[in-house]
Amino acid sequence: MPNIRAPVTKKVKTLTVYEKGTKVVRMYKKLLGSQWFRKGTYLYFERHDGQAVTCEDFFVAMRDANHADFANFLLWYSRAGTPTVKVTSSYNVEARTFSLKFSQTVPPTPGQPVKEPMFIPVAAGLLDSSGKDIPLSSNKN
């Protein structure tokens, strides 16, 4: 029997790639809501069922199905690594304001020593002492 060796694949996908992919898919769903996310997935499968596809194909289907600009998601596809988000909070008693500040770091990787912040949608809410929602307003700084 001849000695047959399988070719070695040089491009290995790590667990990070799949974890990052699921985060991006969840962000689409969070921003769109289930109904509109489903509309995008239907279009994606209609266009690409049974094909080898790219992340950009998914991006285009979500954009086209929902007439939405998801350009900020493209950094997730082109940047190596996963960002780390730090959240700090403060309460100003006199002004009766609660503030959240977000900062993000994306570690340098070979060929990408400096990286722009990546788009990450955030949902937040506050409750009073009886558990009722407190109306929120945003002050972008």
Solvent accessible surface area in square Angstrom, and as a share of the most:
residue,aa,sasa,rsa
1,M,231,1.03
2,P,102,0.64
3,N,140,0.72
4,I,148,0.75
5,R,200,0.73
6,A,86,0.67
7,P,127,0.80
8,V,130,0.75
9,T,97,0.56
10,K,194,0.82
11,K,155,0.66
12,V,114,0.65
13,K,106,0.45
14,T,75,0.44
15,L,126,0.63
16,T,65,0.38
17,V,74,0.42
18,Y,129,0.49
19,E,83,0.37
20,K,25,0.10
21,G,34,0.33
22,T,70,0.40
23,K,76,0.32
24,V,6,0.03
25,V,60,0.35
26,R,146,0.53
27,M,19,0.09
28,Y,0,0.00
29,K,90,0.38
30,K,137,0.58
31,L,82,0.41
32,L,27,0.14
33,G,31,0.30
34,S,73,0.47
35,Q,129,0.57
36,W,119,0.42
37,F,28,0.12
38,R,135,0.49
39,K,87,0.37
40,G,0,0.00
41,T,17,0.10
42,Y,139,0.53
43,L,36,0.18
44,Y,30,0.11
45,F,118,0.49
46,E,143,0.64
47,R,92,0.34
48,H,31,0.14
49,D,112,0.58
50,G,84,0.80
51,Q,105,0.47
52,A,109,0.84
53,V,59,0.34
54,T,77,0.45
55,C,72,0.43
56,E,84,0.37
57,D,38,0.20
58,F,29,0.12
59,F,14,0.06
60,V,47,0.27
61,A,0,0.00
62,M,0,0.00
63,R,92,0.34
64,D,47,0.24
65,A,8,0.06
66,N,27,0.14
67,H,166,0.74
68,A,29,0.23
69,D,116,0.60
70,F,13,0.06
71,A,53,0.41
72,N,71,0.37
73,F,1,0.00
74,L,68,0.34
75,L,36,0.18
76,W,11,0.04
77,Y,52,0.20
78,S,66,0.43
79,R,53,0.19
80,A,47,0.36
81,G,22,0.21
82,T,41,0.24
83,P,16,0.10
84,T,88,0.51
85,V,61,0.35
86,K,129,0.55
87,V,75,0.43
88,T,67,0.39
89,S,69,0.44
90,S,68,0.44
91,Y,123,0.47
92,N,71,0.36
93,V,113,0.65
94,E,167,0.75
95,A,60,0.47
96,R,194,0.71
97,T,68,0.39
98,F,85,0.35
99,S,49,0.31
100,L,71,0.35
101,K,140,0.59
102,F,96,0.40
103,S,62,0.40
104,Q,50,0.22
105,T,90,0.53
106,V,21,0.12
107,P,69,0.43
108,P,95,0.60
109,T,36,0.21
110,P,135,0.85
111,G,77,0.74
112,Q,42,0.18
113,P,98,0.62
114,V,132,0.76
115,K,28,0.12
116,E,101,0.45
117,P,100,0.63
118,M,6,0.03
119,F,64,0.27
120,I,55,0.28
121,P,31,0.20
122,V,87,0.50
123,A,79,0.61
124,A,61,0.48
125,G,58,0.56
126,L,54,0.27
127,L,114,0.57
128,D,59,0.30
129,S,132,0.85
130,S,84,0.54
131,G,46,0.44
132,K,137,0.58
133,D,121,0.63
134,I,71,0.36
135,P,126,0.79
136,L,95,0.47
137,S,114,0.74
138,S,95,0.61
139,N,132,0.68
140,K,188,0.80
141,N,176,0.90
